[in-house]
Amino acid sequence: MDVKPTLKVISRHQLKSGPGVTKGQTVQALVGHAELPTDRVRVAYATYEPGTVEALHWHPIEAFYFVTAGHAIVRDLEGNEYEVSAGSFIYAPPGIAGAHEWEVKEHLELVSFRASTESNRKLQFTVDKKTKRSFIDLDELARRGGVSFKSHY
């Protein structure tokens, strides 16, 4: 039997960075994208400039974040605040109950894990804090392939 290794070892410093969904955020796709496809998981390295605020939002899939450097305040749907720094992790279940908001106090770096590589499942819905209504920009919805879904019937 001839088995060829498929293991990949890559320095994140060799990868391209691009703007994130929030001004002040930069993202490096690690695995689960066109250059390094995976079956079920997408992992990225994100950095945030001090003062960056990512509005209250939720995802239709699980999200897990592991903070590697910096300091931020994370708020949940009810406005409860959690201080995070290197070594902290945040688990956001899918749906509005897992909504979260970031307020970056000091240059923040984290590893972000998503439970899907499908673009139309990686959507991010912003939440109005008063009404709890969710919305997404139509251009972002189209970019993620969420304008039309395959029928389940």
Summary of the structure (lengths in Angstrom):
residues: 153
radius of gyration: 16.5
end to end distance: 42.0
largest distance: 62.1
contacts: 399
relative contact order: 0.20
helix: 10%
strand: 42%
